[in-house]
């Protein structure tokens, strides 16, 4: 049996955060990772060669145009509702999406359900954005307590710039 937990989910667009990124990175199973992260960036050029190699092979970075942000966010929200999942906050910006959403404790089920949501968002903007939009995976952090939940909602709604945001209390807006 799988229980439901509130999670802060972060999804990136395709090719927006590659191996060797100057903001810091970790590859699968942490075989290679930088000494920093986006809060405390690693030394300049630490993995510049690796980043150049991935950039040359990855293709165009997917960037959501401002007029598609609300369509993506509303499609994510509707699909979550169709899956009987509650959402408290959404932020859609140029290269990533944040959600505070109730998801199963089983990580494989989380990834599957978010995959359905990403597919719905892709379909919502297929008239103006073609091809694959999303990076693989994402971050699915469990919200520990009420204070963490409030902080996660505030982070998603008020700290994402520029972004289209939606929350259960105030509805949608652009920041």
Secondary structure, 3 states (H helix, E strand, C coil): CCCEEEEEEEEEECCCCCCCCCCCCECHHHCCECCCCCCCCCCCCCCHHHHHHHHHHHCCCCCCCHHHHHHHHHHHHHHHHHCCCCEEEEEECCCEEEEEEEEECCHHHHHHHHHHHHHHHHHHCCCCCCCCCECCCCEEEECCCHHHHHHHHHHHHHCCCCCEEEECCCEEEEC
